[in-house]
Structure formats: C-alpha cells, structure tokens
Amino acid sequence: MDSIYLGIVSGILTSAILFVVVKLFNDSFMPWYRQYLYHGINISGTWHCHSALTQKIVLELDQNCQFIKGNAIVVKDDEHREEGRDSIRIFHVSGEIKDRFILLTMNSKDKKRLGILSLLMEVSGDGTVLSGTSSAYNPSRSQIEPHFKSFYRNESLAAKDRNSRMQEFNRQMEEMFSDKSDGRSDEAPTDTEEGGSSR
C-alpha cells in the first residue's frame, strides 16, 4: 500500500519538476537564445509623432528579437476633440519587424470603445526615424482612413516635422487660392474686350 502512495507522490513530483523545467526553458532560455541569434536593429524605447495640429502619439515599445509589444498613448488636442470623447486614449501595441520594415497593430485598452489602428513603417535615416502609413478606424465618420505618419525618438524633431508639414500645406493652399484669383483676373479683361468689340 505504501508503495502505491509513494508511486503517486513521486509521479506528481516528477510532473511538477518537468513543468518547472519546461517553463524556465521556454520563458528564460529560448528568449535569450533568440535574442542572441537576432542581429537586426532594435527599436525599443519611446517614439513621438505629432500629427498636424490635432493629436500627438507616443509609442512605448519593447522588442524581443523580431517581436514587438508595448503601449501607445494618443493625446487629442482639446480644440479639435469632439464633444463627449476622451482627450487621452491608451492602446495595446503588438507587431513584428523584418528587414527594417515594421508592422504594428494598436488596439484600444478600453473594451467599451472601438479603436484599432495598423502601421506599416520602415526604419529611416540613422535608425531614429520610423516613417510609413497608418490605417485607422475613424468613429466619428464610421470609416477607415489612411494617413502618413513619422515617429521620432526625439520629440523636438517630431514637432519640427509637424511644423514643416503645416507650412507646406499652407503654402499649397495659398498657391491654390492664388491660382483661382489669377483665373478671375484673367477673365475680367476678356469680358471688357468683348464688350468693347460689340460696341
């Protein structure tokens, strides 16, 4: 009888020991080994994006080999925030990097609200810039919209990039309105000439 109990106890202990060994192997050794074999760029850390004048995005990324996870904080400007919507939203980030190309998915941590965004970017320059295109669900318009985005490790560079894009946008708008104005001014003499010829 004692041998039966001893066999049961030894079986339980053996299973427990095997479980601990396998878990340590998968959770400790394998991540270290994959990290040892990985020779690509590491984008872990904080990244900043200033999207026009409407919002700021801060990515906090943790990279293990090619796998990426982390959090994103989206801060909406109060002036452009829609009534009834939060000015700050937090997202869970997951994705991968391969050959300097990055694919990230952002899902809202608030289960009571819809919020999803995908980013396809590449590591640019000296490795301190991530640039690419995002596809995000716009709840106010109930549609998916694409946007170009650039993330910088240095927040001041993100603000500078936003300002330069705004200046370019304002310049294009001025040129457009200037062209329309020139078109009207060209039409006025033509009407006068036609009127003069009729007399």
C-alpha positions in Angstrom: 0.0 0.0 0.0 2.8 2.3 0.9 4.4 1.7 -2.4 1.3 2.8 -4.2 1.2 6.1 -2.3 4.9 6.5 -2.9 4.4 6.0 -6.7 1.6 8.5 -6.8 3.7 11.1 -4.9 6.8 10.5 -7.0 4.7 10.9 -10.2 3.3 14.2 -9.0 6.7 15.5 -8.0 8.2 14.4 -11.4 5.4 16.1 -13.3 5.9 19.3 -11.2 9.6 19.3 -11.8 9.2 18.7 -15.5 6.6 21.6 -15.7 9.0 24.0 -14.0 11.9 23.0 -16.2 9.9 23.3 -19.4 8.6 26.7 -18.3 12.0 28.0 -17.4 13.3 26.8 -20.7 10.6 28.5 -22.7 10.4 31.7 -20.7 14.1 32.2 -20.0 16.5 30.3 -22.2 14.6 30.5 -25.5 14.0 34.3 -25.5 17.7 34.7 -24.6 18.8 32.3 -27.4 16.6 34.1 -30.0 17.9 37.4 -28.9 21.4 36.1 -29.2 20.8 35.0 -32.8 19.0 38.2 -33.8 21.3 40.7 -35.4 18.8 43.3 -36.7 18.1 46.8 -35.4 16.4 47.3 -32.0 13.6 49.9 -31.9 12.8 49.5 -28.2 12.1 52.8 -26.4 9.9 55.9 -26.8 8.8 57.3 -30.1 6.9 60.5 -30.8 4.6 61.6 -33.6 2.9 65.0 -33.9 0.0 64.6 -36.3 -0.7 68.0 -37.8 -2.3 70.2 -35.0 -4.9 67.6 -33.9 -3.1 65.0 -31.9 0.1 63.5 -30.5 1.1 59.8 -30.4 3.6 58.4 -28.0 4.8 54.8 -28.6 6.5 52.8 -25.7 8.0 49.8 -27.5 9.7 46.7 -26.1 11.4 44.5 -28.7 12.4 40.8 -28.3 14.1 39.6 -31.5 11.6 40.4 -34.2 8.6 40.6 -31.9 7.4 43.9 -30.6 4.9 44.8 -27.9 4.1 47.9 -25.9 1.7 50.7 -25.3 0.6 53.8 -27.2 -0.8 57.0 -25.8 -2.9 59.2 -28.1 -3.5 62.7 -26.9 -6.1 64.7 -28.8 -5.9 68.5 -28.9 -8.8 69.9 -26.9 -9.7 72.4 -29.6 -10.2 69.5 -32.1 -11.6 67.0 -29.7 -15.2 66.0 -30.4 -17.7 66.5 -27.7 -18.2 63.5 -25.5 -14.9 61.9 -26.5 -11.8 61.5 -24.2 -8.7 63.6 -25.0 -6.4 60.7 -24.0 -6.7 57.1 -25.2 -4.4 54.2 -24.4 -3.7 51.4 -26.9 -2.0 48.0 -26.6 0.7 47.6 -29.3 1.9 44.4 -30.9 3.8 43.5 -34.1 7.0 42.4 -35.8 10.0 43.9 -37.5 11.7 42.2 -40.5 14.5 43.7 -42.7 13.9 47.1 -41.2 10.1 47.0 -42.1 7.7 47.2 -39.2 4.1 46.1 -38.9 2.3 47.2 -35.8 -1.3 46.8 -34.6 -2.8 49.1 -32.0 -5.9 48.0 -30.1 -7.8 50.2 -27.6 -7.4 49.0 -24.0 -10.9 50.3 -23.3 -13.1 47.3 -24.1 -16.2 49.6 -24.1 -15.0 51.5 -27.1 -13.9 50.7 -30.7 -10.4 51.6 -31.5 -7.9 49.9 -33.9 -5.0 51.2 -36.0 -2.4 49.5 -38.1 1.0 50.9 -39.0 3.3 49.8 -41.8 6.6 51.6 -41.4 10.3 51.4 -42.2 13.3 52.4 -40.2 14.7 55.5 -41.9 17.9 57.6 -41.7 20.3 56.6 -38.9 17.6 54.5 -37.2 16.0 57.3 -35.2 13.0 57.8 -37.6 10.1 55.4 -38.4 8.1 56.5 -41.4 5.1 55.0 -43.1 1.4 54.8 -43.5 -1.4 54.1 -40.9 -4.9 52.8 -41.4 -7.2 53.8 -38.6 -10.9 53.5 -37.9 -12.5 56.9 -37.5 -15.5 56.5 -35.2 -16.9 60.0 -36.0 -17.1 59.2 -39.7 -17.6 55.4 -39.3 -14.9 54.7 -41.9 -11.3 53.5 -42.2 -8.9 56.3 -43.2 -5.2 56.2 -44.3 -2.6 58.7 -43.0 1.1 59.2 -43.5 3.0 59.2 -40.2 6.6 59.7 -39.0 7.8 58.8 -35.5 10.9 60.2 -33.9 13.0 59.2 -30.9 13.5 63.0 -30.3 10.2 64.7 -29.6 11.5 68.1 -30.7 12.2 66.6 -34.2 8.6 65.3 -34.2 7.3 68.9 -33.5 9.6 70.3 -36.2 8.4 67.8 -38.7 4.8 68.7 -37.9 5.5 72.4 -38.3 7.3 71.9 -41.7 4.3 69.8 -43.0 1.9 72.5 -41.8 4.0 75.2 -43.6 3.9 73.1 -46.8 0.2 72.6 -46.5 -0.4 76.4 -46.0 1.9 77.1 -49.0 -0.1 74.8 -51.2 -3.4 76.3 -50.1 -2.0 79.8 -50.8 -0.9 78.7 -54.3 -4.3 77.2 -54.9 -6.2 80.3 -53.9 -3.7 82.4 -55.8 -4.3 80.4 -59.0 -8.1 80.8 -58.6 -7.7 84.6 -58.1 -5.4 84.8 -61.2 -8.1 83.0 -63.2 -10.8 85.5 -62.3 -8.5 88.4 -63.0 -7.8 87.0 -66.5 -11.4 86.6 -67.2 -12.3 90.3 -66.5 -10.3 91.9 -69.3 -11.7 89.4 -71.7 -15.3 90.4 -70.9 -14.3 94.1 -71.3 -12.7 93.4 -74.7 -15.8 91.5 -75.8 -18.0 94.3 -74.7 -15.8 96.9 -76.5 -15.9 94.9 -79.7 -19.7 94.7 -79.5 -19.9 98.5 -79.4 
